């Protein structure tokens, strides 16, 4: 319990909490970014394959 109190009441504990929050936020952003672009590239490749097969 003392460690948790130190974590939220000291300057180094609060800085650690901020760094952890930023790191988790960056992780969520990158996962979303990569998934979105993978989906877009997959759809573009499927459209290109259909267009190439039509000729």
Phi, psi and omega in degrees: 000325180297323179296321179293321177296317177298321183300320184260359184239353179252160181294320179288330176291316179293322177296321176298318179297319179296316180296319178297316180296317179296317180297316178295321177297318178296321178298315179296319179298313183293321177299314179299315181299312182294317180297318180297315182286327174296317179297316180296317179294323178295315179296320179294321179293321178294320178295320180293322180292321178293320180294322180289326180284339182284338183274000000 
